[in-house]
């Protein structure tokens, strides 16, 4: 296993971290974790040098933390550092901080958590928990020794990311969605390469989530993308190349992988063992540019997320809907798009495409002259549960 600088801390994290969001299940029900197999996988990873494990209150309908607790018995807790998260979007009052944290401590069966993260911060959840005093509360818990350091995970744009980073001097880590497709900063999207560089410049460890975009980059690609991959080095899988792209960057501290099968753990541990900073060759960097452009060429709606169509008088979140529809087409996978659109954890019903009244205001505002109401109908039909 290779180990990497973890922000300003005098500690090194394993290049590969174990993300406990996609543990194996017994019947495709996320609440029903196959505990025996999950424990075997987690312990294999730790035995092979993984020293960072990430879970959260919401993962597996609350059962990820319970499974992690069992995996860390028999001396495994002492071999690694544990991170879990406060579900910021569920917080309604300050008393919720203690209530949820105490429940997590009971489920994890530990006396102390190493890294406690505010989960999924964005322009709505961050002001809410900030104004409820989450920083002061966290500092009290750290003073009591209940957790070691405070961090956050993030889903929003670069401006909001910088605001959060700059709001508190003692953040120790930022967890961001980052992969070779999430490089460019776009309005309302991820913080991108610029966010990774900004966090690192402030001394924060950068923990990467979704290195394969929820597994989409590991799937057999569409023909146009497969053609772009033809220049890949022989004998190196697309998964390893995608991870190698991240490990090449010195700002990245840990790359989390949400592994659901033992063979994925075995492969990723092998990939991490031969990872290195600045290991990509020039032709490999150009390869990623070609693959990225090949994926982007498949998007049917020419939306640039300029935001001129917002706010919609009927509340429709046009840019996000178009992004989900484009990604569903780009990666030839409707399941993730439908989950993000119509699940209880997805887009609010009041923002979905069926709220469009075809008033025409967006048509006048769109500089790309997109027939927005027509595309909204198509998107709603494709992204709604079948």
C-alpha positions in Angstrom: 0.0 0.0 0.0 1.1 3.5 -0.7 0.5 6.3 1.8 0.0 10.0 1.1 0.2 13.3 2.9 -3.1 14.1 4.7 -3.4 17.8 4.7 -1.6 19.6 7.5 -1.7 16.5 9.8 1.4 14.6 10.7 -0.2 11.4 9.5 -0.4 9.6 6.1 -3.5 8.1 4.8 -3.6 5.0 2.5 -4.0 5.9 -1.2 -7.2 3.8 -1.2 -9.9 4.4 1.4 -12.8 2.1 2.0 -16.2 3.8 1.4 -19.0 2.0 3.2 -21.8 3.3 1.1 -22.1 0.4 -1.4 -21.6 -2.6 0.8 -22.9 -6.0 -0.5 -26.6 -6.7 0.3 -28.5 -9.9 0.6 -31.5 -9.1 -1.7 -30.7 -5.9 -3.5 -32.3 -4.0 -0.6 -29.9 -1.3 0.6 -31.2 -1.8 4.1 -30.2 -5.4 4.1 -26.4 -5.5 4.3 -24.7 -8.9 3.8 -22.8 -8.4 7.0 -20.6 -11.5 6.8 -19.3 -10.6 3.4 -19.0 -6.9 4.2 -16.9 -7.7 7.3 -14.7 -10.0 5.3 -14.1 -7.3 2.7 -13.4 -4.5 5.2 -11.0 -6.7 7.1 -9.2 -7.8 3.9 -8.7 -4.1 3.0 -7.3 -3.2 6.4 -5.1 -6.3 6.4 -3.7 -5.1 3.1 -2.9 -1.6 4.3 -6.1 0.5 4.0 -6.2 2.8 7.1 -9.1 5.1 6.2 -12.7 4.0 6.4 -15.7 6.3 5.6 -19.3 5.8 6.5 -22.3 7.9 7.3 -25.6 8.1 9.2 -27.6 7.7 6.0 -25.7 4.9 4.3 -27.7 1.6 3.8 -30.7 3.2 5.6 -28.7 3.6 8.8 -27.1 0.1 8.7 -23.7 0.9 7.3 -22.5 2.2 10.7 -23.8 -1.0 12.4 -21.9 -3.2 10.0 -18.7 -1.1 10.3 -18.9 -1.5 14.1 -18.8 -5.3 13.7 -16.0 -5.2 11.2 -13.8 -3.1 13.5 -14.0 -5.6 16.4 -11.1 -8.0 17.2 -8.5 -5.2 17.1 -9.3 -3.8 13.7 -10.4 -0.4 15.1 -6.8 0.2 16.3 -5.4 -0.3 12.8 -7.2 2.5 11.0 -9.0 5.9 11.2 -12.7 6.1 11.1 -14.8 8.8 9.5 -18.6 9.2 9.7 -20.9 12.1 8.9 -23.7 14.3 10.3 -26.7 14.4 7.8 -26.8 18.2 7.5 -30.0 18.2 5.4 -31.9 16.4 8.3 -31.0 19.0 10.9 -34.0 21.1 12.0 -32.8 22.4 15.4 -29.6 22.5 17.4 -30.7 19.6 19.6 -30.5 17.4 16.6 -26.7 17.5 16.7 -26.5 15.7 20.0 -29.3 13.3 19.2 -27.9 12.1 15.9 -24.3 12.0 17.1 -25.2 10.0 20.2 -27.1 7.5 18.0 -24.0 7.2 15.7 -21.7 6.5 18.7 -24.1 3.8 19.9 -24.3 2.2 16.4 -20.5 2.4 15.9 -19.7 1.1 19.4 -16.7 3.4 19.8 -15.5 5.8 22.3 -14.2 8.3 19.7 -14.5 9.0 16.0 -11.4 10.2 14.3 -13.0 12.4 11.6 -16.5 13.8 11.8 -17.9 15.3 8.6 -20.8 17.6 7.9 -22.5 15.6 5.2 -23.3 16.9 1.7 -22.9 20.6 2.3 -24.4 23.0 -0.3 -26.0 26.4 -0.5 -29.0 25.3 1.6 -27.7 22.9 4.2 -24.5 24.8 5.1 -26.3 28.1 6.1 -28.8 26.1 8.1 -26.3 24.1 10.2 -23.9 27.1 10.4 -26.6 29.4 11.9 -27.7 26.7 14.3 -24.1 26.7 15.7 -22.7 23.5 14.4 -19.1 24.8 14.6 -19.4 25.7 18.3 -21.1 22.4 19.0 -18.3 20.5 17.1 -15.6 22.3 19.1 -17.3 21.2 22.3 -17.3 17.6 21.2 -13.7 17.7 20.2 -12.8 19.3 23.6 -14.6 16.4 25.3 -12.6 13.9 23.1 -15.7 12.5 21.4 -14.2 13.0 17.9 -10.8 14.1 16.8 -11.2 16.5 13.8 -13.9 18.2 11.8 -14.4 18.1 8.1 -17.1 18.2 5.5 -18.3 16.5 2.3 -19.6 18.7 -0.5 -22.0 18.9 -3.5 -22.3 22.4 -4.9 -20.2 24.8 -7.0 -16.8 26.4 -6.5 -18.0 29.6 -5.0 -19.9 27.8 -2.2 -16.9 25.5 -1.7 -14.5 28.4 -1.1 -17.0 30.1 1.2 -17.2 26.9 3.3 -13.4 26.4 3.3 -12.9 30.0 4.4 -15.6 29.9 7.1 -13.6 27.9 9.6 -9.8 27.8 10.2 -9.7 24.3 11.6 -11.3 22.1 9.0 -9.0 19.1 8.5 -10.5 17.6 5.4 -12.9 18.2 2.5 -14.5 15.3 0.8 -15.4 16.0 -2.9 -16.8 14.3 -5.9 -13.9 14.2 -8.3 -12.9 12.1 -11.3 -11.6 12.6 -14.8 -15.1 13.7 -15.9 -15.7 16.2 -13.0 -12.8 18.5 -13.8 -14.3 21.7 -15.2 -16.1 24.0 -12.8 -19.7 24.5 -13.9 -22.5 26.6 -12.2 -24.3 24.6 -9.6 -22.0 21.6 -10.0 -19.0 20.2 -8.2 -15.9 22.2 -7.2 -13.8 20.5 -9.8 -10.0 20.7 -10.1 -10.0 24.3 -8.9 -11.7 23.2 -5.7 -9.2 20.4 -5.1 -6.3 22.9 -5.5 -8.0 25.5 -3.3 -8.6 23.1 -0.4 -5.0 21.7 -0.6 -3.6 25.3 -0.6 -5.4 25.9 2.7 -3.9 22.8 4.3 -7.0 20.6 4.0 -6.7 16.9 3.1 -8.7 16.1 -0.1 -10.6 12.9 0.2 -12.1 11.9 -3.2 -15.5 10.3 -3.5 -17.1 8.9 -6.7 -13.8 8.3 -8.4 -15.7 6.2 -11.0 -18.9 8.4 -10.9 -20.9 5.8 -9.1 -19.5 3.0 -11.2 -20.5 4.6 -14.5 -16.9 5.0 -15.7 -16.3 1.3 -15.0 -19.1 0.1 -17.3 -18.6 -0.9 -20.9 -18.6 2.5 -22.6 -20.7 3.5 -25.7 -19.0 2.9 -29.1 -17.7 6.5 -29.5 -16.1 6.3 -26.0 -14.7 2.8 -26.6 -13.0 4.1 -29.7 -11.4 6.9 -27.7 -10.1 4.4 -25.1 -8.3 2.5 -27.8 -5.1 4.4 -27.1 -5.0 3.1 -23.5 -1.8 1.3 -22.4 -2.1 -2.5 -22.9 -3.0 -4.6 -19.9 -4.3 -1.7 -17.8 -8.0 -1.7 -17.1 -10.1 1.5 -17.4 -10.8 1.3 -13.7 -7.1 1.4 -12.8 -6.5 4.2 -15.3 -9.4 6.3 -13.7 -7.9 5.8 -10.3 -4.4 6.4 -11.6 -5.6 9.8 -12.9 -6.5 10.8 -9.3 -3.5 9.3 -7.6 -1.3 11.2 -10.1 -2.3 14.5 -8.4 -0.3 15.4 -5.2 -3.3 17.4 -3.8 -5.3 14.2 -3.5 -4.9 12.5 -0.1 -7.2 9.5 -0.2 -9.4 8.0 -3.0 -12.5 6.4 -1.6 -14.0 3.4 -3.3 -17.5 2.1 -2.5 -16.8 -1.6 -3.1 -19.6 -4.1 -3.1 -17.7 -7.3 -4.1 -14.5 -8.9 -2.8 -12.9 -8.9 -6.2 -13.2 -5.1 -6.3 -11.4 -4.9 -3.0 -8.6 -7.2 -4.2 -8.2 -5.3 -7.5 -8.3 -1.8 -5.9 -5.7 -2.8 -3.2 -3.4 -4.0 -6.0 -3.9 -0.8 -8.0 -3.3 1.3 -4.9 -0.1 -0.5 -4.1 1.4 0.5 -7.4 0.0 4.1 -7.4 2.3 7.1 -7.5 2.2 10.9 -7.7 3.1 12.4 -11.2 3.1 8.9 -12.8 0.9 9.7 -15.8 2.7 10.1 -19.2 1.8 12.8 -21.6 0.0 10.4 -24.0 -2.1 9.1 -21.0 -3.1 12.7 -20.2 -4.2 13.2 -23.8 -6.1 9.9 -23.6 -8.3 11.2 -20.8 -9.0 14.4 -22.7 -10.1 12.3 -25.7 -12.3 10.1 -23.6 -13.9 13.1 -21.8 -14.7 14.8 -25.1 -16.1 11.5 -26.4 -18.5 11.2 -23.5 -19.5 14.9 -23.7 -20.2 14.6 -27.4 -23.1 12.2 -26.5 -25.1 14.7 -24.6 -28.4 15.5 -26.5 -29.3 18.8 -24.9 -26.8 21.7 -25.5 -27.4 23.2 -22.1 -24.4 25.1 -20.7 -26.0 25.6 -17.2 -25.7 29.4 -17.6 -28.8 29.7 -15.4 -30.6 32.4 -17.5 -33.7 30.2 -17.4 -33.8 30.5 -13.6 -35.8 31.2 -11.6 -38.6 29.4 -13.4 -41.9 30.9 -12.4 -43.2 27.4 -11.7 -40.2 26.3 -9.7 -38.8 23.8 -12.3 -35.0 23.2 -11.8 -34.3 23.2 -15.6 -30.4 23.1 -15.5 -30.3 20.1 -13.0 -33.0 18.2 -14.9 -31.1 18.7 -18.2 -27.9 17.6 -16.5 -29.5 14.4 -15.2 -31.0 13.6 -18.7 -27.7 14.3 -20.4 -25.8 12.1 -18.0 -28.3 9.3 -18.4 -27.8 9.4 -22.1 -24.0 9.9 -21.9 -23.4 6.9 -19.7 -26.3 4.8 -21.1 -27.6 4.2 -17.6 -31.0 5.4 -16.5 -30.9 4.0 -13.0 -28.7 6.6 -11.4 -30.5 9.4 -13.2 -33.9 8.1 -11.9 -32.6 7.7 -8.4 -31.3 11.3 -8.4 -34.5 12.6 -9.9 -37.4 10.8 -8.4 -36.3 9.0 -5.3 -37.0 10.3 -1.8 -33.4 11.5 -1.6 -33.5 13.0 -5.1 -34.9 16.2 -6.6 -37.9 17.7 -4.7 -41.2 17.0 -6.5 -41.9 20.8 -6.8 -38.7 21.2 -8.9 -39.4 18.3 -11.4 -40.2 18.7 -15.1 -43.9 17.9 -14.8 -44.4 21.3 -13.0 -43.7 23.0 -16.3 -46.7 25.1 -17.5 -45.2 26.0 -20.9 -45.4 29.7 -20.1 -42.4 30.3 -22.5 -40.3 32.6 -20.3 -37.4 30.2 -20.5 -37.5 30.1 -24.3 -37.0 33.9 -24.4 -34.1 33.7 -21.9 -32.1 30.7 -23.3 -29.1 31.9 -25.3 -28.8 28.4 -26.8 -32.3 28.5 -28.2 -33.1 25.2 -26.6 -36.8 24.1 -26.9 -36.9 23.7 -23.2 -40.6 22.6 -22.6 -40.2 19.8 -25.2 -37.0 18.5 -23.6 -38.5 18.7 -20.1 -41.3 16.4 -21.3 -38.7 13.9 -22.6 -36.6 14.2 -19.5 -39.6 13.6 -17.2 -40.6 10.6 -19.2 -37.1 9.0 -19.1 -36.2 9.9 -15.5 -39.5 9.0 -13.8 -39.8 5.4 -12.3 -40.8 2.8 -14.8 
